[in-house]
Amino acid sequence: MGDKKYFSQHYNLSKCDIQKVMELISSALSNPLSPVEDNTEQKEAARLKCASSVVHQADQACRRLISEAMKTAREKQVSSEHMRSLATQLNESKATFLHNLRKQLLQETSLTQEEDFDVERVVKRAVDVFDHEKKEILLRIINDFFPQSNI
């Protein structure tokens, strides 16, 4: 108690001032700040999950586009040699496309905010790019088989 008297006289503090300080300390002890959470691993897991979902959906859509291209080539009665070439080129193009898509998605920081990330829109835009590549490959193969043909 002697320390309180010395402290209040020496620093010219009133009982009210000391009471406020004590209340502040008590409040701080009762309501400690929570430590900052390092959710880097969670964010990375969310980024991988989102990228995997986009790549998976794009892969499925690309497979459908390749099937359509093969069907178109069959309907045009493209030779089996050209059909094999078409299948090889389309599958190589798809593999490269999906690899680049995954790489690009993993580099993007916006994937950490999943609520702002429209998976459907990204898949549609990506598949539109592959569809363009598919059409170019198909046109090239058909033009090799039928030099005057257009699809």
MODELLER restraints for C-alpha pairs under 7 A, 6 or more apart:
rsr = mdl.restraints
at = mdl.atoms
rsr.add(forms.Gaussian(group=physical.xy_distance, feature=features.Distance(at['CA:8:A'], at['CA:14:A']), mean=6.45, stdev=0.5))
rsr.add(forms.Gaussian(group=physical.xy_distance, feature=features.Distance(at['CA:43:A'], at['CA:112:A']), mean=5.70, stdev=0.5))
rsr.add(forms.Gaussian(group=physical.xy_distance, feature=features.Distance(at['CA:46:A'], at['CA:112:A']), mean=6.74, stdev=0.5))
rsr.add(forms.Gaussian(group=physical.xy_distance, feature=features.Distance(at['CA:47:A'], at['CA:106:A']), mean=6.81, stdev=0.5))
rsr.add(forms.Gaussian(group=physical.xy_distance, feature=features.Distance(at['CA:47:A'], at['CA:111:A']), mean=5.46, stdev=0.5))
rsr.add(forms.Gaussian(group=physical.xy_distance, feature=features.Distance(at['CA:47:A'], at['CA:112:A']), mean=5.79, stdev=0.5))
rsr.add(forms.Gaussian(group=physical.xy_distance, feature=features.Distance(at['CA:51:A'], at['CA:102:A']), mean=6.25, stdev=0.5))
rsr.add(forms.Gaussian(group=physical.xy_distance, feature=features.Distance(at['CA:51:A'], at['CA:105:A']), mean=5.78, stdev=0.5))
rsr.add(forms.Gaussian(group=physical.xy_distance, feature=features.Distance(at['CA:51:A'], at['CA:106:A']), mean=6.53, stdev=0.5))
rsr.add(forms.Gaussian(group=physical.xy_distance, feature=features.Distance(at['CA:54:A'], at['CA:119:A']), mean=6.15, stdev=0.5))
rsr.add(forms.Gaussian(group=physical.xy_distance, feature=features.Distance(at['CA:54:A'], at['CA:123:A']), mean=5.83, stdev=0.5))
rsr.add(forms.Gaussian(group=physical.xy_distance, feature=features.Distance(at['CA:55:A'], at['CA:98:A']), mean=6.40, stdev=0.5))
rsr.add(forms.Gaussian(group=physical.xy_distance, feature=features.Distance(at['CA:55:A'], at['CA:101:A']), mean=6.97, stdev=0.5))
rsr.add(forms.Gaussian(group=physical.xy_distance, feature=features.Distance(at['CA:55:A'], at['CA:102:A']), mean=6.21, stdev=0.5))
rsr.add(forms.Gaussian(group=physical.xy_distance, feature=features.Distance(at['CA:57:A'], at['CA:123:A']), mean=6.69, stdev=0.5))
rsr.add(forms.Gaussian(group=physical.xy_distance, feature=features.Distance(at['CA:58:A'], at['CA:123:A']), mean=5.56, stdev=0.5))
rsr.add(forms.Gaussian(group=physical.xy_distance, feature=features.Distance(at['CA:58:A'], at['CA:126:A']), mean=6.98, stdev=0.5))
rsr.add(forms.Gaussian(group=physical.xy_distance, feature=features.Distance(at['CA:58:A'], at['CA:127:A']), mean=6.02, stdev=0.5))
rsr.add(forms.Gaussian(group=physical.xy_distance, feature=features.Distance(at['CA:59:A'], at['CA:98:A']), mean=6.96, stdev=0.5))
rsr.add(forms.Gaussian(group=physical.xy_distance, feature=features.Distance(at['CA:61:A'], at['CA:127:A']), mean=6.70, stdev=0.5))
rsr.add(forms.Gaussian(group=physical.xy_distance, feature=features.Distance(at['CA:62:A'], at['CA:94:A']), mean=6.81, stdev=0.5))
rsr.add(forms.Gaussian(group=physical.xy_distance, feature=features.Distance(at['CA:62:A'], at['CA:127:A']), mean=6.61, stdev=0.5))
rsr.add(forms.Gaussian(group=physical.xy_distance, feature=features.Distance(at['CA:62:A'], at['CA:130:A']), mean=6.98, stdev=0.5))
rsr.add(forms.Gaussian(group=physical.xy_distance, feature=features.Distance(at['CA:65:A'], at['CA:131:A']), mean=6.76, stdev=0.5))
rsr.add(forms.Gaussian(group=physical.xy_distance, feature=features.Distance(at['CA:66:A'], at['CA:90:A']), mean=6.59, stdev=0.5))
rsr.add(forms.Gaussian(group=physical.xy_distance, feature=features.Distance(at['CA:69:A'], at['CA:138:A']), mean=6.58, stdev=0.5))
rsr.add(forms.Gaussian(group=physical.xy_distance, feature=features.Distance(at['CA:78:A'], at['CA:145:A']), mean=6.55, stdev=0.5))
rsr.add(forms.Gaussian(group=physical.xy_distance, feature=features.Distance(at['CA:82:A'], at['CA:141:A']), mean=6.61, stdev=0.5))
rsr.add(forms.Gaussian(group=physical.xy_distance, feature=features.Distance(at['CA:86:A'], at['CA:138:A']), mean=6.83, stdev=0.5))
rsr.add(forms.Gaussian(group=physical.xy_distance, feature=features.Distance(at['CA:86:A'], at['CA:141:A']), mean=6.48, stdev=0.5))
rsr.add(forms.Gaussian(group=physical.xy_distance, feature=features.Distance(at['CA:90:A'], at['CA:134:A']), mean=6.49, stdev=0.5))
rsr.add(forms.Gaussian(group=physical.xy_distance, feature=features.Distance(at['CA:111:A'], at['CA:117:A']), mean=6.40, stdev=0.5))
rsr.add(forms.Gaussian(group=physical.xy_distance, feature=features.Distance(at['CA:139:A'], at['CA:150:A']), mean=6.96, stdev=0.5))
rsr.add(forms.Gaussian(group=physical.xy_distance, feature=features.Distance(at['CA:139:A'], at['CA:151:A']), mean=6.73, stdev=0.5))
rsr.add(forms.Gaussian(group=physical.xy_distance, feature=features.Distance(at['CA:142:A'], at['CA:149:A']), mean=6.93, stdev=0.5))
rsr.add(forms.Gaussian(group=physical.xy_distance, feature=features.Distance(at['CA:143:A'], at['CA:149:A']), mean=5.86, stdev=0.5))
